[in-house]
Amino acid sequence: MAGIYIHIPFCKTRCTYCDFYTGTNETQMDAFVDALCAEARIRKDEIPETVKTIYFGGGTPSRLRREHFDRIFDALRHHFSMEPTPEITVEANPDDLSEVYVEMLSRLPVNRLSIGIQSFNDGELRFLSRRHSARQAIDAVKRCQQHGFGNISIDLMYGLPQQTEEIWQYNLEQALTLDVPHISSYHLIYEEKTRMYTLLQAGRIVPVEEEVSTAMFAMLIDRLTSHGYIHYEISAFGREGYFSQHNSSYWKNRKYLGLGPAAHSFDGDNRSRNVPSLTRYIRGVESGILNRETEQLTLSEKYNETILTGLRTIWGLDLTELTTRFGAEFHRYCLQNAQKYLDRNLLKTEGGRLKLTRDGIFISDGIMSDLMWVG
């Protein structure tokens, strides 16, 4: 089984924290969709397997109109072998989800929505340059539910400057009242070349203290798991049967094809990335010579990626598979470096798999770094 990721490089406005490749000039939307469909045709042989998941990310996919979706779905059905009912996710901004737009989405084969709420505090939303209010976010989710979308994920951010534990607690409680089956939550990262990073460098904002960030993460885990959510990946919580199939394929090192500018692909051995420029992307597709970079992964790089992706999840690392794929030396190296964390109950072995414990999740970056191959 394989997945297809489609990058929609358009936003109505740009958020202060975002470093994804996007633009606010939507005049090239039609030309972009033309190029996207052409790229699907050119690359159709890269995925001979049945496509199980399709994910519209961005950017803001909810900037697409009905005719755009129709053309893209027609191209995908024509060029790829699809499961009868693949998981099809569309990321959306709350302010795009009007009654008319949600009605339109409900008539498409889309069966999962990922709504970028980020906060239920209007002050935080303004700070993040989000276009919606807390009330709009709540109404948007309810509107989608009323139109039959049962598989909804919402995004929340924590660790914002001046965010208190009380504000975060309120955000979590508001999320729980919406009764959606999936919640993704991310700590704010100050990415270079973003306005947020510029504010940080200028001393106009102060990062939240590490102790507060840790307390917020603990609150997140405790509140969601106590309400029936399974913490199946460091940043993802889903009820049984509602894990993101598409994202899970990334963490399990399955193949996926990325369409659109700046989109990444993985064929099991190589990673590639389309050029992060809409103009150059369209020009390359029109010429029939795609503008992208390819990287052939070494055995140690594949091992490191397996450590990074596997330990992020409740499934952990299959130690038998580790030996089969990478050999006894990598298996021995992994367990030798894991031993100190096993002794401190930060890692555990369970059913032949190496997994983070609850305490280990809080220092997961350091643990994974120590298990990676150096040299």
N, C-alpha and C positions, 0 to 999 in steps of 0.2 A: 504494500500500500504506500502511496505517496501523497504529498500535499502540494498545493499551489498557493503562493503568497503573491498578492497583487498590491503594489505600492501606488497609492493615489497621492501625487505630490502637490496637492492644493489645500490651502486653508483660507478662510475668510480673513482672519487676522492671525498673527503669530504670538504664541504664548512666550512668556519671559524665560521659561526653563527649558524649552524644546530645542534640541540640536538635530532632529531628524531633517532629512532633505525635503523641504516644502517651499512653496511660493504662494503669494497672495494674488497673482495675476491669473485669473481664470479664463482669459481670452483664448488660451491655447488648449482648452479642455477637449474640444472636438478632435483636434490634431493629435492630442495625446491618446485618446481612445482609439483612433485609427492606428497609431503606432503600436499600441498595446496588443490589439488584435493581430496585427502583422507579426509582432514578436512571438505570439502564441503559435502562429503558423510556422515560423522559422524554427522554433525550438521544440516542436511537437514530439520529435523522436527522442528527446532527452528523458522523457518519462514514459517508458513503455508499460509501467505498472498501472493498475487501476488507481485513479485519484480518489482519495478518501475524504480529504478536507480542502476547502478553499477559504482563504482569509483575505479580506479587503482591509488593508491597513494604510497608515498614512503618517503625516497628512490627515486629511479629513474626508474619508470616503463618502460621508453623507452630503458632500457637495455635488456628487454625481446625480444626474437626472435619470428619469426612467429610460429614455432612449439609450443612454450610455450603458446602463446595466444590461439592457436587452442585447445590445451588440456584443458586450463582453461575454455574456452567458452563451450566446450563439456560437461565438468563436471557441470557447472552452469545450462545449459539447461536440463541436465539429472536429476538433483536433486531438482531444484526449478521451481515453476510456474512463468513464465516470461510474462510481457506485450509484445504485438507484437513488439513494438519499444521502449524499455526502453532507458532512457538517459544513455549512456555509455561513461564515461570520462576517458581519459588516461593523466596523468601528463607526461610531456616530457621536456628534456633539449634541447635547440636550437641546440647544436652541434651533437646531435643524429639524428636530423631530416634531414638526407640526402635525396636526390631524391629517392633512392632505398627504404629507410625506410618509407618515407611518402607514397610512392606508395603501400608498403605492408600494412600500417595502413588503407589506403583507401579501401582495399579489405576485411577488417574485419568489424564486426558490430559496431565498434567504431564510434560515431557520435559527440563527443565533445572532444576538446583538451585543456589542461591547460598547457601553456608553461611558464616555470620559467625563465623569462628574468631578472628581478630584477633591471636592470639599462641599460641605453644606453650610459653610460660613461665608456670608457675602463679602466680608472684608478680605478673607483669604482668596476668594475667587477674583476679586479686583486686583489683588497683589500678583496673582498668577496670570493676569490678563485673559482670564476666561471670559467668554462672551455671554454666559448664562448666569442667572441667579440661582440660589438654592431652591426657590419655589419652582422655577422653570425645570430644574433637574428632577424634582419629585414628580411634577406633572408629566414630564416626558416619559419617565419609567412607567407610571400608571397608564399612560396612553398606550404605550407599547404592549403592556399586559392586557389591556382591554381589547386590543386588536389581535390577540392570540399568540403573542410571543411569550412563550414560557421559559425559553432558554436565554436568559439575560445575564450578562456580567456587567458590573460597574467597577470603575477605577477610583481609588482614593489615594491621596498623597499625605504623608506625615513627615515630621522633621522639618517643617517650614520655620523660617525665622519668626520669633514671637508667638509661635504656636504653643499653647499650653496643654497640659494633660487634660484639662477640663474641656477645651475645644475639641481635642481629639476624641475624647469620650463621647461628646455630643455627636460628632460626625459618625462614629460607629453605631450609636443608637439609632440615628436617622437611617443609616444604611440597613440596619436590621428590620426596621419597620416596613421597608419596601418589599421584604420577603423575596429577594431575587436569589437564584440558586448558585450564583458564582460572584465572588468578589476578588479583585486583584488590588494589591496595595503596595505602594512603592515609597521608599524614602527619597526625599528630594536630593538630587545629585546636581552639583554645580558644574555643568558642562562648559568647557571653553567655547568661546564664540557665541555664547548666549547672553542676553541682557542680564539675566540673573547673576552670571559670573562677573560681568562688568560691575554690577552693584556691589558684589562681594569684594572685588579687588579695590574698589573705591572706598571701602569702609562704610558704605551706606546701609548695609545689612550685616547682621551678626548671626552666624550659624547657631542652631540650637545646640545646647550642651549634650555631650555624648550620653550622660546619665539619663537625660530626658528622652533622647532617642531610643535608648534601650528600654525604658519604661513604656514608651508608646508601642514599641514592637511587642512587648509582653502583653500589653492590653489588647492589642490586635489579635494575637493568638488566643488568649484566654476568652475574650468575648465571642469570637466567631466559633471556636470549637465548642464552646458551651451551648451554642445555638444550632448544633448539628452540622456545621461546616467541617470538612476534612482539610487539614493543612497539607496538601499534596505536593506543593512546591514552595520554595521559600517565600515567594510573593503572591501565591495563589491559594485560594480557599474555595472549595466547591462541595456541594452536596453530592451524595452518591448518585452516579449516573450523569453528573453535570460537569465533570472535569473538561477542560478545553482539549479536545482531541488534537487540534492543530498544534498548539503549543507543546503538548505532550510528545508529539512526534519529534520536535526539535530536541527535547531533553533525552529522547531515546535514540538519537543519532539516525533517524530515518531520513530518507531522501525527500527533498522538496525543491521546487522550481520557483524562482522569484522573477516576476514580470514587472516591468516599469523601472523608471530611473532610480538608481541607488538600491534596487532590490538585490538581495543575496540569494544564492542557490547552493545546494549541496548534493552531490551525486554518490556519496559514500566514500569517495577518495579525494575529491577536489572541491574546493569552495570557489565561487566566482561572485563578482559584484558588478552590476551594471553601473555605468558612469552616473555620478550624482549631478547631472545637468539635464534639464528637460530638452533644451535645444539640441545638445549633442546626442542625446538619446534618440530623439525623433530623426535627426539627420542620419544616424547610424542605421536605424531600422529601415529608413527609406532607401539607403544604399545597399541594403542586404548584408552589410558587414557590421555586426553588433559591436557597440563600443562598451567593452567590459574587460575586467581583469580576472585572471584565473590563477589560483594558487593550489599547487599539488601538495597535499599534506604529507609530512614524514610520519613514520610510525610513532615517534615520540610526541609529535603534535596531536595525532589522533588519540593517543593515550591521555594526554593532558586535557583534551576536550571531553573525553569520556569521564574523567574525574570531575571536571567542572560541571557538566550537565547531569551526571548521574547522582552525585551527592546533593544536588539541589532538591531532589525529589524524595517522596516517601518510599520509592522503589529501591533507591540506593544503587550500589554497584554490585553486579553479579560477578562474584569472584571467579567462578568457573569460566564464565565468558571472558573475563579479563585475561585469564591464562590462554584460552583458545585464540583470542584475537592478537595478543601482544607477547605471549611467551612467558616462561617461568621467571625470567629476570625482572620483568615489569611487575609481575604478581608479587614477587619477593620484595621488591623495592616499595611497593604500595603498602604492604603489611608491616614492613619494618618502620616506615615513617608514620604509620597509623597507630603503632603500639602505644605511644605515650598518650594518645587521645583515648584509646580503648581503656587504658589504666585509669584515666580520670573521668571515665563515663561520659565523654564527649562524642565518642563514636561507639557503635555496637555492631556485632555480627548477629544476623538473624536470618535463618533459612538460606545460608550460603551467600548472604548479601551484606555488604558494609554500608551502614547508614549513620546519619547524624542522629544524636539524641536531641531531646528538647533543649538541653543546655548547650549542646554543640552548635545548634542553629545560630546562636547569638554570636559565635566567632567563626562562622562557616568560611568566610573568606580566608582567614589564616590557616584553617585546617586544610582546605583545598589547595592552597598555595604550597603547603608543606608536602603534600602527596604528589605534586607535579614533578615530572622528570626534568632535571636540570643537567645540561651538558650536551 
